[in-house]
Amino acid sequence: QVQLVESGGGSVQAGGSLKLSCAASGYRNNRGCMGWLHQAPGKEREAVATITLTSAGLTYYADSVKGRFTISQDRAKNTIYLAMNSLEPEDAGMYSCAATSWAVGAGEYCAPRQDLYNYWGQGTQVTVSS
């Protein structure tokens, strides 16, 4: 049984930083995709960053977080991270990680489409005060 467990959320002031973690258990797909999705209060959930679980670790970022957020992986720990810097009030909300059951093609990025992801964590809350 695949389980994704997020941690690292909390409350920060605007301009601050947080680092989220998502530990996967029961998941063995070293050519899969994992990603972080953000749902702000009253808004649709959207993918903010994805990463291929290959050795290349190809990444995608939503325009709203480029240059501020960094997604990374520790393959030995079966964990992905999201380092969030220069946080803005608009970044507040629930952050969930997700993973795919299928394998990404060589040289391909992981698409930021929620319908492609098969496994989901419960999420971790981020609050950003202005």
Number of C-alpha atoms within 10 A of each C-alpha: 5 14 17 22 18 25 17 15 19 14 14 18 14 18 14 14 17 17 16 22 23 26 18 23 14 10 17 11 16 15 19 20 27 30 31 28 22 23 19 18 11 7 9 8 16 17 21 23 26 30 25 29 26 19 10 11 19 17 20 20 20 13 9 11 17 12 11 13 20 19 24 20 20 11 13 6 10 18 19 23 21 23 15 20 17 15 23 19 16 14 19 22 21 18 26 26 30 26 27 22 17 14 15 19 12 10 11 10 16 25 20 22 12 15 8 15 20 13 16 21 19 15 22 20 20 21 19 19 14 11
